């Protein structure tokens, strides 16, 4: 994929971010986190409702294969909430929100990272729970494709289908391939990400049903990230799966924003697999970028997570459903 020539995108500074992990592949309620910017939802619940309420009402959220985060963007005395992805199951994200004492009615935007079922599974139930007419839903047209992956016996495993536009009539659908700013210019949805590194080659087994036939679709061009410009600290990059490659993503975001400092990188990095040749060069580049906080989630895989933790021990945090990241 050639580089698309796009001018600088002026991402407005934010005063702070609160990022809450709603759906991920792991939970860990016993380990302590020795960082002031990371806490458990249980601490947040106690502060908000009090010790007695938390003791009698709170329930532990559960893990599932998938990804979803609630992002609160704080700027100029305002708070805007963005739901980024909605997990794999129909009601998992809604149930975890309830168990954590949160309310989906606060959501002002939904943005989806790409059109795979482990990222849109709870979309319809989330829209219903949010209950707002014409809620902005930021998509890429490729998310409506029929997709699957080629198995070793050359048969195709078809993925669950993305909701139809008829099923999404309660939302204001915004389709964009280009960088797109929301929330008064404080939140950047990257749009399509150029593929430039030599080692981030996409998902080679991925297929799309085109004109009645399964065709190779390794690049998954609808893959996007959401990005913020944290005041006095730099970029905060949140990926869903990073099919584009987490390094490609960061390089592109730096280029179009004109901001070189990367403060935090969170989300799925798609480094899972028995043997993944992307891990060493990815980790090497992450060391060079040197974020102050790095939180690999979901599809990163334990080998990738271990390598990142070893290379960036001061920045690394093991994510758990229910983790709250307070960045100021």
Secondary structure by P-SEA (a helix, b strand, c coil): cccccccccbbbbbcbbbbbbcccccccccccccccccccaaaaaaaaccaaaaaccbbbbbccccbbbbbbbbcccbbbbbbccccccccaaaaaaaaaccccccccbbbbcccccccccaaaaaaaaacccccbbbbccccccbbbbbcccccccccccccccccccccbbbbbccbbbccccccccccbbbbccccccccccbbbbccccccccccccccbbbbbbcccccbbbbbccccccaaaaaaaaaaaaccccccccccccccccccccaaaaaaaaaaaacccbbbbcccccaaaaaaaaaaccccccccccccccccc
